[in-house]
Amino acid sequence: MLKRSLIAVATATLALGICTTANAGSRLDAVKARGQLVCGVNTGLAGFALADSTGKWTGIDVDLCRAIAASMFGDAEKVRYVPLNTQQRFTALQTGEVDILSRNTTWTLTRDTQQGLNFAATLYYDGQGFMVAKKLGVKSAKELDGAAVCVQPGTTTELNLADYFRANNMKFKPVVIENLQEVNAAFFAGRCDVLTTDASGLAAILTKDAPNKGADHVILPELISKEPLGPAVAQGDEQWIDIVRWTIFALLEAEEYGISSTNVEQLAKDTTNPNIARILGKTPGMGKAIGLPEDWVVRAVKAVGNYGQMWDRHIKPLGLPRGLNNLWNKGGLMYAPPIR
């Protein structure tokens, strides 16, 4: 009896191993077969993901999806964007509605372990802040006791808000609104005293949405949390998360080595630097290792530029400094493992 049980366990284990092997890379295969990457993005946040009047999406989160599409297909336009609010985003990824969630989402332990998600890497280091009307005369978040605060549900923002006020023995009245545009409208209409979200989001709102060109409002100096924002994929496909993760690293490595959208093709032909030769596929092997063409980095950088170019195009206009998002050798936290 024991022997038969052991045989049954061994057979089941073998079957599971075969199934796991067969499913490896299934998302990559599905995207290739579809001929298009499906990318979950914000419903509209300047600098990260925003559609213009013609339906064209731009932003740093959008550029990551374009880079992945370019690396796979040689065409950065082979992306379909699915705008998702905070309540929809994880379900869309879990059910396979989107291939990647590239939507200024904070990497946390419970999201990474209990919601069927895997975060690839940090694309943007952020922190939560507060915006108020200048007429309130508030200079610090410590002066917000009793304030009505506009916040989106189902976010780390909502949890951090409660923690911060509790820790500082203050009270607040939450004004919880799901839709981002409606939250902003409620704040500017005076339904709440304070708007809270990631500091980058506040800067985007102040720059793009605030009345009187933002002259009547101010972002308070405190950051009350760590918000490492990055893309996530569904658990269970190591090859797919590798592709997303190493695309981010490749864009960082490109900036570090001076590889840009304007010189990448020439460097791929002429470089004598062994590191650049590996990154750009002149020395083959890195493409095969990840399941992409050998020139996958050339394709990505040609399409969107390096990380610094993406920053200058989308984030710099918001008036935000690079700060923590600078390269490691320039005082920031952006550090990519070697492509070798």
Helices and strands as residue ranges (DSSP letters): H 2-23, H 26-34, E 37-41, E 50-51, E 57-58, H 60-73, E 79-83, H 89-94, E 100-101, H 109-114, E 117-119, E 124-126, E 128-133, G 134-136, G 141-143, E 147-151, H 156-167, E 172-176, H 180-188, E 194-198, H 199-208, G 211-214, E 217-219, E 227-229, E 232-234, H 238-256, H 264-270, H 274-279, H 286-290, H 296-304, H 307-314, G 316-318, G 323-325, G 328-330
